[in-house]
């Protein structure tokens, strides 16, 4: 289901010629961001750069295809008005600081996937060329796109599952997620 939802963003970016041979940035390297990295690679991005506050997530992103990863609070990539290194970016966080970080460092397209929590500021410095695109919702076409990537071994969802627990340990699993010690948890009703 998550791959289908992220896939809808990639279908939109395909229609905008926003992926092939481009430097693509992904902010938020949780499950959606890790799916986005793999989809960007499958779509022929020349470079993929990830951003996340958590070192463990940055490490996982490197293993799945990022060329570089940064803590956004300590990022060497320049912002406007200088030469921008990112051509297309995908926000998988939804926070104002994440979206505006990308808007300040992206030359062409910022695609919004993360759940919006507050208003974003599209400032005069962004007016020259930046396109800001919202999530259009999932579709059968997006689901088929994701399934095709999985079938062709271009999208691996297994690394997203960090824990396997019996169903009786549901509270423990939720605790792992709340403390950001787990990413996705597979609960097994028959496991002890």
BAFI-436422 format. One line per 5 residues: number of its first residue (from 1); their letters; for each residue x, y, z of N, C-alpha, C. Coordinates in Angstrom, 2 decimals, decimal comma, always signed. Each point is the difference from the previous one (the first is absolute). Layout:
BEGIN
NUM = A = X Y Z X Y Z X Y Z | ... $
END
This chain:
BEGIN
1 = XXXXX = +0,83 -1,19 +0,00 -0,83 +1,19 +0,00 +0,88 +1,26 +0,00 | +1,04 +0,01 +0,82 +0,89 +1,16 +0,04 +0,70 +0,19 -1,34 | +0,45 -1,09 -0,61 +0,68 +0,11 -1,30 -0,96 +0,56 -1,06 | -1,26 -0,38 +0,08 -0,99 +0,55 -0,93 -0,13 +1,51 +0,20 | -0,08 +0,44 +1,23 -0,15 +1,43 +0,29 +1,22 +0,79 -0,47 $
6 = XXXXX = +1,19 -0,48 +0,32 +1,22 +0,67 -0,47 +0,07 -0,07 -1,52 | -0,44 -1,12 -0,55 -0,01 -0,17 -1,45 -0,81 +1,06 -0,72 | -1,07 +0,47 +0,63 -0,81 +1,04 -0,64 +0,81 +1,29 -0,16 | +0,88 +0,29 +0,95 +0,88 +1,17 -0,11 +0,97 -0,20 -1,17 | +0,50 -1,21 -0,14 +0,96 -0,26 -1,07 -0,65 +0,02 -1,38 $
11 = XXXXX = -1,24 -0,41 -0,10 -0,71 +0,12 -1,28 -0,16 +1,48 -0,36 | -0,31 +0,84 +0,99 -0,12 +1,43 -0,23 +1,36 +0,57 -0,46 | +1,08 -0,39 +0,69 +1,32 +0,51 -0,36 +0,43 -0,49 -1,38 | -0,36 -1,23 -0,36 +0,27 -0,49 -1,36 -0,64 +0,91 -1,03 | -1,25 +0,36 +0,22 -0,73 +0,83 -0,96 +0,60 +1,40 -0,11 $
16 = XXXXX = +0,79 +0,40 +0,98 +0,64 +1,33 +0,00 +1,46 -0,08 -0,44 | +0,45 -1,20 -0,44 +1,40 -0,22 -0,36 +0,92 +0,38 +1,15 | -0,38 -0,40 +1,21 +0,71 +0,42 +1,18 +0,90 -1,04 +0,65 | +0,31 -1,10 -0,70 +0,77 -1,06 +0,67 +1,24 -0,45 -0,76 | -0,14 -0,39 -1,23 +1,10 -0,59 -0,75 +1,17 +0,97 -0,14 $
21 = XXXXX = +1,19 -0,50 +0,33 +1,26 +0,76 -0,10 +0,04 +1,24 +0,88 | -0,78 +0,03 +1,05 -0,03 +1,15 +0,90 +0,60 -0,34 +1,36 | +0,40 +1,05 +0,70 +0,38 -0,14 +1,40 -1,27 +0,16 +0,81 | -0,36 -1,06 +0,72 -1,25 -0,06 +0,74 +0,30 -0,04 +1,49 | -0,69 +0,83 +0,75 +0,12 +0,00 +1,45 -1,25 -0,58 +0,64 $
26 = XXXXX = +0,19 -0,70 +1,11 -1,12 -0,56 +0,76 +0,16 +0,43 +1,45 | -0,99 +0,70 +0,53 +0,03 +0,42 +1,40 -0,95 -0,88 +0,80 | +0,55 -0,59 +1,07 -0,76 -0,93 +0,82 +0,28 -1,41 -0,46 | +0,88 -0,70 +0,69 +0,45 -1,31 -0,44 -0,62 -1,13 +0,81 | -1,26 +0,19 +0,35 -0,79 -1,07 +0,58 -0,48 -0,91 -1,12 $
31 = XXXXX = -1,04 -0,78 +0,22 -0,47 -0,95 -1,01 -0,30 +0,66 -1,35 | -0,72 +1,10 -0,03 -0,33 +0,65 -1,27 +1,25 +0,50 -0,71 | +0,92 +0,59 +0,76 +1,23 +0,49 -0,59 +0,86 -1,11 -0,58 | +0,04 -1,15 +0,67 +0,78 -1,13 -0,52 -0,62 -0,57 -1,26 | -1,32 +0,03 -0,08 -0,68 -0,40 -1,24 +0,34 +1,01 -1,10 $
36 = XXXXX = -0,05 +1,29 +0,33 +0,28 +1,05 -0,98 +1,42 -0,11 -0,56 | +0,95 -0,32 +0,85 +1,40 -0,15 -0,46 +0,08 -1,09 -1,06 | -0,63 -1,13 +0,27 +0,06 -1,12 -0,94 -0,74 +0,33 -1,30 | -1,11 +0,71 +0,10 -0,73 +0,39 -1,21 +0,80 +1,00 -0,82 | +0,67 +0,93 +0,66 +0,84 +0,96 -0,72 +1,11 -0,71 -0,75 $
41 = XXXXX = +0,59 -0,99 +0,65 +1,06 -0,79 -0,66 -0,59 -0,73 -1,20 | -1,17 -0,62 +0,17 -0,64 -0,74 -1,10 -0,36 +0,92 -1,17 | -0,27 +1,27 +0,29 -0,38 +0,97 -1,03 +1,20 +0,68 -0,65 | +1,20 -0,41 +0,39 +1,19 +0,50 -0,68 +0,58 +1,31 +0,53 | -0,29 +0,32 +1,27 +0,62 +1,19 +0,60 +1,52 -0,16 -0,06 $
46 = XXXXX = +0,70 +1,08 -0,32 +1,46 -0,09 -0,09 +0,64 -0,02 +1,38 | -0,59 +0,73 +0,95 +0,47 +0,01 +1,39 -1,22 +0,08 +0,90 | +0,10 -0,64 +1,16 -1,06 +0,08 +1,00 +0,64 +0,41 +1,32 | -0,55 +1,05 +0,58 +0,54 +0,54 +1,26 -1,13 -0,01 +1,02 | +0,28 -0,55 +1,18 -1,01 -0,12 +1,03 +0,26 +0,92 +1,18 $
51 = XXXXX = -1,09 +0,34 +0,71 +0,07 +0,88 +1,16 -0,86 -0,58 +1,12 | +0,59 -0,15 +1,17 -0,75 -0,45 +1,18 +0,79 +0,36 +1,24 | -0,72 +0,25 +1,08 +0,65 +0,33 +1,28 +0,66 -1,23 +0,64 | -0,51 -1,20 -0,28 +0,48 -1,21 +0,67 +1,11 -0,70 -0,79 | +1,15 -0,19 +0,65 +1,14 -0,64 -0,64 -0,32 -1,41 -0,49 $
56 = XXXXX = -0,78 -0,75 +0,76 -0,34 -1,37 -0,39 -0,78 -0,03 -1,31 | -0,89 +0,96 -0,18 -0,77 +0,07 -1,25 +0,91 +0,42 -1,17 | +0,94 +0,89 +0,27 +0,93 +0,41 -1,06 +0,83 -1,19 -0,46 | +0,42 -0,84 +0,93 +0,77 -1,20 -0,35 -0,83 -0,93 -0,88 | -1,25 -0,22 +0,36 -0,88 -0,86 -0,79 -0,19 +0,56 -1,41 $
61 = XXXXX = -0,12 +1,31 -0,11 -0,18 +0,64 -1,31 +1,23 -0,21 -0,88 | +1,19 +0,05 +0,58 +1,22 -0,25 -0,77 -0,01 -1,43 -0,54 | -0,44 -0,94 +0,83 -0,04 -1,39 -0,42 -1,00 -0,24 -1,14 | -1,01 +0,86 -0,10 -1,04 -0,18 -1,02 +0,18 +0,88 -1,24 | +1,10 +0,74 -0,07 +0,26 +0,70 -1,25 +0,31 +1,48 +0,04 $
66 = XXXXX = +0,02 +0,61 +1,17 +0,39 +1,42 +0,05 +1,49 +0,14 -0,26 | +0,35 +1,03 -0,71 +1,41 +0,31 -0,21 +0,58 +0,74 +1,20 | -0,85 +0,80 +0,64 +0,41 +0,77 +1,17 -1,22 +0,19 +0,89 | +0,24 +0,15 +1,29 -1,08 +0,27 +0,96 +0,49 +1,06 +0,98 | -0,94 +0,83 +0,45 +0,36 +1,08 +0,90 -1,04 +0,16 +1,10 $
71 = XXXXX = +0,48 +0,45 +1,14 -0,87 +0,52 +1,03 -0,38 +1,40 -0,48 | -1,28 +0,30 -0,18 -0,37 +1,31 -0,55 +0,43 +1,18 +0,87 | +0,27 -0,24 +1,28 +0,44 +1,11 +0,86 +1,49 +0,29 -0,18 | +0,70 -0,86 -0,76 +1,44 +0,16 -0,23 +0,31 -0,39 -1,44 | -0,62 +0,67 -0,95 +0,09 -0,37 -1,41 +0,88 +0,96 -0,78 $
76 = XXXXX = +1,00 -0,52 -0,73 +0,88 +0,88 -0,76 -0,59 +0,49 -1,33 | -1,15 -0,53 -0,41 -0,57 +0,42 -1,28 -0,51 +1,43 +0,10 | +0,41 +0,80 -0,95 -0,37 +1,42 +0,00 -1,48 +0,22 -0,25 | -0,47 +1,15 +0,45 -1,39 +0,36 -0,21 -0,06 +1,24 -0,89 | -1,20 +0,42 -0,33 -0,20 +1,17 -0,87 +0,72 +1,19 +0,60 $
81 = XXXXX = +0,56 +0,87 -0,80 -0,09 +0,13 -1,44 +1,16 -0,64 -0,75 | +0,84 -0,79 +0,64 +1,15 -0,61 -0,67 -0,38 -1,13 -0,93 | +0,99 -0,66 -0,58 -0,20 -1,14 -0,89 -0,58 -1,14 +0,82 | -1,14 -0,52 -0,43 -0,67 -1,07 +0,73 +0,40 -1,36 -0,56 | +0,22 -0,97 +0,88 +0,45 -1,31 -0,42 -1,13 -1,00 -0,19 $
86 = XXXXX = -1,18 +0,30 +0,48 -1,14 -0,91 -0,12 -0,93 +0,51 -1,09 | -0,42 -0,90 -0,89 -0,91 +0,39 -1,07 -1,45 -0,34 +0,34 | -0,20 -1,16 +0,59 -1,32 -0,47 +0,41 +0,11 -0,52 +1,42 | -0,97 +0,32 +0,84 +0,00 -0,54 +1,36 -1,38 -0,49 +0,38 | -0,01 -0,94 +0,94 -1,24 -0,56 +0,52 +0,03 +0,14 +1,51 $
91 = XXXXX = -1,02 +0,65 +0,55 -0,09 +0,13 +1,45 -0,88 -1,12 +0,54 | +0,56 -0,81 +0,89 -0,74 -1,10 +0,62 -0,21 +0,26 +1,49 | +0,15 +1,24 +0,43 -0,14 +0,37 +1,40 -1,31 +0,76 +0,24 | -0,20 +1,06 -0,74 -1,20 +0,82 +0,15 +0,18 +1,22 +0,89 | +1,08 +0,06 +0,72 +0,25 +1,12 +0,91 +0,44 +1,23 -0,79 $
96 = XXXXX = -0,41 +1,15 +0,47 +0,35 +1,28 -0,62 +1,51 +0,12 -0,21 | +0,78 -0,34 +1,01 +1,46 +0,14 -0,12 +0,57 -0,90 -1,09 | -0,55 -1,19 -0,16 +0,49 -0,92 -1,02 -0,33 +0,51 -1,40 | -1,25 +0,41 -0,21 -0,42 +0,48 -1,32 +0,76 +1,27 -0,37 | +0,13 +0,93 +0,91 +0,69 +1,24 -0,31 +1,50 -0,22 -0,20 $
101 = XXXXX = +0,58 -0,97 +0,70 +1,39 -0,40 -0,23 +0,17 -0,43 -1,45 | -0,93 -0,84 -0,49 +0,08 -0,46 -1,38 -0,25 +1,13 -0,99 | -0,98 +0,85 +0,27 -0,30 +1,10 -0,91 +1,21 +0,91 -0,16 | +0,79 +0,16 +1,04 +1,18 +0,85 -0,06 +1,18 -0,66 -0,72 | -0,07 -1,29 -0,25 +1,14 -0,72 -0,58 -0,34 -0,72 -1,32 $
106 = XXXXX = -1,20 +0,22 -0,51 -0,44 -0,71 -1,20 -0,16 +0,96 -1,16 | +0,56 -0,39 -1,12 -0,03 +0,83 -1,21 -1,36 -0,01 -0,69 | -0,67 -1,16 -0,06 -1,19 -0,10 -0,84 -1,26 -0,47 +0,73 | -0,05 -1,25 +0,48 -1,24 -0,58 +0,51 +0,15 -0,47 +1,45 | -0,91 +0,41 +0,85 -0,15 -0,56 +1,35 -1,35 -0,70 +0,02 $
111 = XXXXX = +0,03 -1,31 +0,17 -1,23 -0,81 +0,08 -0,32 -0,25 +1,47 | -1,22 +0,29 +0,38 -0,43 -0,16 +1,39 -0,71 -1,34 +0,19 | +0,55 -0,84 +0,88 -0,64 -1,26 +0,33 -0,35 -0,08 +1,48 | +0,86 +0,53 +0,85 -0,23 -0,04 +1,45 -1,29 +0,72 +0,38 | -0,59 -0,43 +1,09 -1,25 +0,60 +0,47 +0,28 +1,41 +0,52 $
116 = XXXXX = -0,67 +0,98 -0,61 +0,21 +1,40 +0,37 -0,55 +0,27 +1,39 | +0,84 +0,59 +0,84 -0,39 +0,31 +1,38 -0,30 +1,48 +0,21 | +0,72 +0,85 -0,74 -0,20 +1,45 +0,08 +0,16 +0,58 -1,40 | -0,30 +1,28 -0,13 +0,16 +0,66 -1,30 +1,48 +0,13 -0,35 | +0,30 -0,12 -1,29 +1,35 +0,21 -0,51 +0,06 +1,41 -0,58 $
121 = XXXXX = +1,20 +0,58 +0,01 +0,17 +1,33 -0,57 +0,71 -0,11 -1,34 | -0,74 +0,27 -1,05 +0,55 +0,07 -1,36 +0,39 +1,46 -0,19 | +1,27 +0,30 +0,24 +0,47 +1,38 +0,10 +0,44 +0,55 -1,36 | +0,15 +1,32 -0,10 +0,44 +0,62 -1,26 +1,29 -0,62 -0,56 | +0,89 -0,46 +0,84 +1,24 -0,61 -0,49 -0,27 -1,28 -0,79 $
126 = XXXXX = -1,17 -0,59 +0,13 -0,35 -1,23 -0,71 -0,71 +0,26 -1,33 | -0,39 +1,22 -0,27 -0,89 +0,28 -1,13 +0,62 -0,24 -1,37 | +1,31 +0,09 -0,14 +0,59 -0,02 -1,33 -0,25 -1,29 -0,77 | +0,23 -1,15 +0,59 -0,11 -1,24 -0,76 -0,63 -1,14 +0,78 | -0,09 +0,07 +1,27 -0,39 -1,14 +0,82 -1,47 -0,39 -0,19 $
131 = XXXXX = -0,21 -1,30 -0,24 -1,35 -0,55 -0,09 -0,25 -0,82 +1,26 | -1,09 +0,27 +0,68 -0,40 -0,70 +1,22 -1,22 -0,85 -0,34 | +0,09 -1,30 +0,19 -1,05 -0,92 -0,45 -0,53 -0,81 +1,17 | -1,31 -0,08 +0,13 -0,63 -0,73 +1,08 -0,29 -1,45 -0,35 | -0,25 -0,78 +1,01 -0,35 -1,41 -0,14 -1,39 -0,10 -0,60 $
136 = XXXXX = -0,14 -0,76 -1,08 -1,27 -0,08 -0,71 -0,86 -1,20 +0,43 | +0,46 -0,79 +0,91 -0,76 -1,17 +0,44 +0,41 -1,25 -0,76 | -0,29 -1,13 +0,59 +0,41 -1,26 -0,63 -1,03 -0,44 -1,04 | +0,43 -0,95 -0,82 -0,85 -0,48 -1,08 +0,41 -1,42 -0,36 | -0,82 -0,62 -0,80 +0,33 -1,35 -0,49 +1,30 +0,05 -0,81 $
141 = XXXXX = +0,15 +1,04 -0,82 +1,22 +0,14 -0,80 +1,24 +0,08 +0,89 | -0,09 +0,73 +1,11 +1,13 +0,10 +0,93 +0,28 -1,35 +0,65 | -1,05 -0,76 +0,32 +0,18 -1,33 +0,57 +0,69 -0,92 -1,00 | -0,43 +0,05 -1,24 +0,62 -0,84 -1,03 +1,45 +0,40 -0,23 | +0,27 +1,29 +0,07 +1,38 +0,49 -0,13 +0,88 -0,59 +1,10 $
146 = XXXXX = -0,49 +0,05 +1,25 +0,78 -0,53 +1,14 +0,19 -1,51 -0,13 | -1,04 -0,72 -0,36 +0,10 -1,46 -0,14 +1,01 -0,36 -1,08 | -0,01 +0,75 -1,09 +0,96 -0,27 -1,08 +1,44 +0,20 +0,47 | +0,24 +1,04 +0,78 +1,35 +0,21 +0,55 +0,41 -1,14 +0,92 | -0,94 -0,48 +0,81 +0,30 -1,13 +0,89 +0,30 -1,24 -0,82 $
151 = XXXXX = -0,83 -0,28 -0,99 +0,21 -1,19 -0,85 +1,35 +0,05 -0,71 | +0,42 +1,19 -0,42 +1,27 +0,17 -0,71 +1,19 +0,19 +0,93 | -0,23 -0,20 +1,29 +1,05 +0,11 +1,03 +0,68 +1,36 +0,05 | -0,78 +1,03 -0,29 +0,50 +1,37 +0,11 -0,51 +0,67 +1,27 | -0,91 -0,66 +0,68 -0,55 +0,50 +1,26 -0,05 -1,15 +0,98 $
156 = XXXXX = +0,74 +0,13 +1,09 +0,06 -1,03 +1,05 -0,59 +0,59 +1,27 | -1,14 -0,56 +0,41 -0,66 +0,51 +1,20 +0,48 -0,69 +1,27 | +0,73 -1,10 -0,11 +0,47 -0,74 +1,18 +0,82 +0,86 +0,96 | +0,91 +0,87 -0,47 +0,79 +0,80 +0,95 -0,83 +0,95 +0,86 | -1,23 +0,25 -0,38 -0,85 +0,89 +0,78 -0,50 -0,66 +1,28 $
161 = XXXXX = -0,06 -1,33 +0,00 -0,49 -0,75 +1,18 +1,20 -0,22 +0,93 | -0,01 +0,70 +1,11 +1,13 -0,07 +0,93 -0,22 -0,98 +1,14 | -1,26 -0,40 +0,23 -0,30 -0,91 +1,10 -1,11 -0,97 -0,39 | +0,13 -1,21 +0,51 -1,05 -1,03 -0,10 -0,39 -0,35 +1,43 | -1,27 +0,17 +0,33 -0,47 -0,25 +1,36 -1,29 -0,81 -0,02 $
166 = XXXXX = -0,25 -0,75 +1,08 -1,31 -0,65 +0,10 -1,08 +1,06 +0,21 | -1,21 -0,31 -0,41 -1,09 +0,95 +0,12 -0,21 +0,45 +1,45 | +0,29 -0,89 +0,94 -0,15 +0,33 +1,41 +0,95 +1,13 +0,44 | +1,04 +0,27 -0,80 +0,97 +1,05 +0,34 -0,31 +1,30 -0,72 | -1,26 +0,20 -0,33 -0,41 +1,20 -0,75 +0,42 +1,29 +0,71 $
171 = XXXXX = -0,25 +0,08 +1,30 +0,38 +1,21 +0,75 +1,51 +0,25 -0,07 | +0,77 -1,06 +0,08 +1,46 +0,13 -0,11 +0,38 +0,57 -1,38 | -0,66 -0,49 -1,04 +0,27 +0,48 -1,35 -0,34 +1,47 -0,17 | -1,13 +0,41 +0,55 -0,39 +1,41 -0,08 +1,02 +0,86 +0,74 | +0,50 -0,49 +1,12 +1,04 +0,72 +0,73 +1,26 +0,18 -0,84 $
176 = XXXXX = +0,39 -1,04 -0,73 +1,17 +0,09 -0,88 -0,20 +1,09 -1,06 | -1,20 +0,05 -0,55 -0,28 +1,01 -1,02 +0,00 +1,41 +0,60 | -0,63 +0,16 +1,15 -0,07 +1,32 +0,64 +1,38 +0,52 +0,38 | +0,90 -0,90 +0,39 +1,37 +0,40 +0,37 +0,93 +0,04 -1,22 | -0,56 -0,22 -1,18 +0,75 -0,04 -1,26 +1,13 -1,02 +0,04 $
181 = XXXXX = -0,26 -1,12 +0,67 +0,95 -1,11 +0,04 -0,38 -1,08 -1,00 | -1,14 +0,14 -0,63 -0,45 -0,92 -1,04 -0,60 +0,79 -1,14 | -0,03 -0,63 -1,17 -0,55 +0,70 -1,16 -1,36 -0,58 -0,38 | -0,03 -1,25 -0,33 -1,24 -0,75 -0,24 +0,11 -1,29 +0,81 | -1,11 -0,43 +0,57 +0,02 -1,20 +0,83 -0,99 -1,00 -0,57 $
186 = XXXXX = +0,48 -1,22 -0,15 -0,86 -1,09 -0,46 -0,47 -0,77 +1,23 | -1,29 +0,02 +0,24 -0,58 -0,74 +1,12 -0,51 -1,34 -0,50 | +0,44 -1,07 +0,66 -0,39 -1,36 -0,37 -0,99 -0,56 +1,02 | -1,21 -0,32 -0,42 -1,01 -0,50 +0,96 +0,33 -1,38 +0,55 | +0,84 -0,77 -0,66 +0,28 -1,36 +0,44 +1,39 -0,17 +0,60 $
191 = XX = +0,77 +1,05 +0,07 +1,35 -0,07 +0,55 -0,03 +0,17 +1,50 | +0,89 -0,68 +0,70 +0,07 +0,14 +1,47 +1,22 +0,78 +0,40 $
END
